[in-house]
Each structure stands twice: as structure tokens, then as C-alpha cells.
Amino acid sequence: MFEFSTDLKALNDTTIILRLALAVLLGGIIGFERGRTGRPAGLRTHILVCLGSAMAIMTNQYVYQEFGVGDPTRIAAQVISGIGFLGAGTIIVTGRHQVKGLTTAAGLWATACMGLAIGIGFYKAAVFGCGLIVFATVVLHRLDNYMLSKSKVLDVYVEFSDSTTITSVIDTIKETMAHIDAIEMVKPSYGEKATVAAIMTIRLKKKSIRLDAMARICEIAGVEFAEEI
């Protein structure tokens, strides 16, 4: 068993095929879950990231073993920093100041790290790492949503029909449903009639009103549009 495990860590035709196949498999598992939920980086992207990372570290290992020159960790370091540019492309800030794509970017980075582990022959870390990545993106996503639904604090984007109505709208929110912890004035990006908009962090007086909080805010006179961000 020990000899078999040692052979798998060596760089030869068998382990090259094994590592590349494992990179496709594990990268595909993560990519399938992300693609199934409609994320910008799906099956093909995650497979390519994992496969490319594995090939990069194997090339580094080959050069070091065959020619006895080079830093065996240099390409791995470049992969880790380089994948940041790809991840940055999945992060967007919408016109309503919503930040989206952070989990996808983090998943790509983790997939690249998994590919490096596969490429160098650290199979146990890659397999367990794959399981934990899927756990984080699937199970913890549901837990995150549950915790969010129970929170009394929420960020709200609101567009007003006129700048003179801002004070009355804020007073109504304070009196009927929530405390306002912070408010930032921004440029409207949705309603054509709106002249001013704001992002407010509000703390609901009761958790039970969270479900219909947006509807109640939209019903306030002077509010053109409102949504949770």
C-alpha cells in the first residue's frame, strides 16, 4: 500500500493522466453546482481553472526534476495571484450598489488551489477540499439565507419622487417599522421619475415584519421604488 501511494506521487505517464482526470472530475463537481444555480462561472470554467492549475504545477515539477533548475513553488504562487484577475471579472457592482459574484470568485480561487494540490500529488487534500468547497457553497448558502431571514438588520435601496419627500419618508419609517442606523445618498438608477435615491441600513423593530418590509416601504408616499440589497 505504501509503495502504491509513493508511486502515485511520482511524475510519470500514469500519474499525469490520473491527475488530469481527477482535476476534470473534481473541478466539474464544483462547476456543476455553480452552473446549476445560474452563476456566471459554471461547469466549463471550473474545469478549466482546476485543469490549468494542475498542468501548471506539474510543468513546474517536471522542469525541476528533469533539469534541476527553477523554484518548485514559483508557478504555484503565480497561479494563486493570477487567478485573482479571473475572479475579479465575476465580481460586479450593480447600479443600485449591490455587490455580486464574491462567492463565485472565491470558489474559482479555491478550485485553483485544489488543482495545484492535484497536480503535485496531494490527492487527499484535493478530495477533502472538494467536499468542503461543495459544502460551503451548498449547505452554508442555505444556512446563510436562513440567518439572513431571521435578522432584524437589512440594507435597503430607496428612490424618492422628490428631494423634499426624503425627510417625511425617513420619519415614517422610523415611526412605523424601524430604526435607521445609516443613510447614504446616491444617484438614482432605476425609476425614470426619481430625482434622488438613498441606501439605508435599517434595524426592524420586529423580526416578523421583515417579509413585508419592502412592500410597506413602497407604500409610503414619496417612494418611487425600494428593494433590499
N, C-alpha and C positions, 0 to 999 in steps of 0.2 A: 504493500500500500504506500509505503514511504517512497519507494523508487518510482512508483507510478505518479505520485504527486510531484516529485522532483522533476521528472521528465516533462510534465506539463508546464513547468516554469521555464524550461529551456526554449530558445527560439529556433524552431525548425519548421518544416513544411506542415507537420500535423498541428502544432500549436498555433501557427499562423492562421490556418483555416478555422481552427476551433475558436480562436479569439475574435476573428472577424464575424463568424456566425453568431457567437454569443453577443457581440456588440449589436448586431442587427436585431437579435431576439429581444434583449433587454431594452434597447432603445425603442423598439417597436411597441413593447408593452406600455411604456410611459407615453409614447406618442399616440397610441390608440386611445388611451383615456383622455388625453388633452384634445385630440381631434373629435372625439365623440361628443364633447361638451362645446364644440364650436370655437375653440381657441385658435388664435392666428398661427401658432406653431403646432402642427399636428404630427401625424404618423411619419411622413417623409422627412420632415425637419429634424425630429428627434433621432431617427435612424441615422441620418447623415452626420449629425453632430457627434453621436456616440461612435459611429464607424470611423469618422475622420480623426477623432481623438485617439482611438485605439491604433490607427495606422501611424499617426504622428509619433506616439511613444514607442511603437515597435521599430520605426525607422531610426529613431534616436538610439534604441538599444542595439540595433544591427550595426550602425556606424561605430558605436563604442566598442562592440565585441570584435568586429572584423578589422577595424583599423587602429583601435587602441587610442583614439583621439576623441576629443569633444567632452562636453559636460553631459552626463546621462540625465540630468534633470532640467536642462535648458529648454528643450522643446515643450516639456510638460508645463513649465512656467509660462511659456509663450501662449500655449493653448488656453490656460486659465485666464490670462489677461485678454487674449484675443476674442474669446467667446463673449466678452462683455459688450463688444460692438454689435454682435448679432442680437444679444439680449436687449440692448438699448433700442433696437429697431422695433421691438414688440411693445415697448412702453409708450403710451400716448397720454397726452393731457387734452381732454375734450374742451370744447368751447365753454362748458359750464364748470371748468376747473376740476373735473374728475380725473383721477389718475388710474389708468387701466393697464394691465399687462405685466405687473410686477411679479406675480406668481409664475407666469409663463417664462419670464426672463430668468427667474431663479431656477425654474425647472430645467431650462436649457443649460444653465451653468452646472447644475448638479448632474445632468446627463453627460456633459463633457468630462466631469470628474470621474464618473462611472466608466466612461470609455477609456480613460487613462488607466484606471485600475485593471480593466480587462486586458488592455494592451501590454501591460507589464507583467501579467500573470497573477494578479492579486484577485483571484476568482471569488473567494469568499466575501470579500468586501464589496465586490461588484453585485453579487446576487442579493446579499442582505441589504445593500444600499438601494437597489432597485425596489425591493419590497417596501423599504421605508419611504422612498420617494412617492410611490403609489399611495401608501398610507397617508402621507402628508397632503397629497393633492385630492384624495377622495374622502377619507374618513374625517380628517381635520377640517376640510372645507365645510362639511355638514355641521361639524361642531362649531365652527366659526360663525356660520349662519344662524345657528341656534342661539349662541351667546349674543349675537347682534340683535336678534329679535327680542331678547329679554332686556336689552339695555335701554336706559331712560335717556341716553345722550344720542343725538343724531345731528348730522350736518345737513343743512337744507339750502338749496339754491332757490331764490325767490326773485321774480321780476315784477316790478311795480309799474302801474299805468302812468304815474306821475310822481315826481320827486316830493311833492307836497303831501303825498299819502304815506310816506315811509314811517313817519312818527306815529300816525294813528294805527298802522298795521302792527308795528312793534308793540305798541301799548295793548292792542287787542290780544296778541299772542301771549304777552306777559300776564294779562288778567285772566285769560280763559284756560290756558293749557301748559305753559312752560316758562322757565326762566331762560333768558338769553345770556350765554356765557361769553360769546364773542360775535362780532359782526364785521364783515369786510365788504366794502362797496366795490363792485366790478362792472364791467361793460356787459350789457345785455347780449345774449347770443341766440335767443330763441324767438320770443314774441316780436312781431313787427311793430306793435303798438307800444311796447315797453320802452321807457326812456332811461330807466335806471334799474340796476339789479344788485343783489347782495347775497353773500354766503354767510349764513348764520349757524353757529353752534348752539343748539338749544337743549335744555335739560327738562324733560317732561315731568310734570307733577305726578303723573300716574303712568305706570307701565302699560296699563290696559288701553290707553288711548293711542299707542304707537301705531297700530294697524290703520287707523283712520286719520292719523295726524296730518298727512298731506292733503286729504280731502277737506279737512277742516280749515287748513291754512288757505287753500284755494278759494274757499267760500268767503273769505274776508274781503270786504270792499277795498278796492285799490290793488289787489293782487291779480296780475295777469297770468302768471304761471308759477308753479312750485314743484320741486321734486327733491327727493333725498339723494345725496351724493356720498 
